[in-house]
Amino acid sequence: MIEGKRIGLTPDDDTKAKLIRLSIACKKHPTTLALELVRLCVNNPNIIEFVQRQYGADERFRVRYRIEGDAVIYD
């Protein structure tokens, strides 16, 4: 696993414009909102399954998870 590395995101112009517009509406800094959106995605079982199907995740590395209360825990 890669630890301690920054993850840089470079959205295309359309995505950046949408993020900025949404961040203004929500009174959040675009970077803060982008992080919250990423958190939402990696903690949503439907999105986790969709992304793995979309990209044909290798069965050996598939993200397995369980739900405990309101939390999604990766196994």
N, C-alpha and C positions, 0 to 999 in steps of 0.2 A: 504494500500500500504506500502511496506517496503521502508523506506527512510534511507539514510545515511549508508547503509551497503555495504561493499566491495563485489565484485563479483569475486571469484577466479575461474580461469579456469585451468584445468589440462588435456591438450590434450594427446591422446594416442601417441605412438612413431611415427607412420606414419604421423599423422596430424602435430606433432611438427616438424618433418623433413621437411615437405612441407612448413610450415610456415617459418622456418629458411631459406630454399632455396629461397623462394619468397622474404623474407625480405632482403637477401643479394643482389638479383637482383635489388630490388627497393631502395637499400641503406637506409633502414629504420630499426630501432630496432624492433625485433619481437613483443614486447609488444605494441609498437606504431602501427604497422601494424595490429595486432590482433584487437585493438580498432577501427581502421578505417574500418576493415572488418565487425565488429559488427555494427558500425554506418550505413554502407552500407546496411546491411541486415534489420535492424529495420526501415529503411527509404525507403524500396523498396516494393511497394504494391504487386508485384508478389510473393516475398519471404514471406511477411506477410501472404498472403492467403495460400500459399503452406504449411507453418509451421502449421497454424491453421487446415488445412485439414488433414495433416499428423498425428497430435496428437489429432484429434477429439475435438477441443476446445469447451468447454461448451458454449452454445449459450448465457447464462447470462453474461459470462466474455469475449466473443469474442472482439478482438480489432477492433473497428470501426475507420475509418480514413477518412480524406478528403484531397484533394490535393489543395494547394493554391500556385500558381506559381510553383516553383521548390521544395516546401516544403511539406512533408507529416505530417499532424497534426492529432494526436490521439484525438478522441472525448471522 
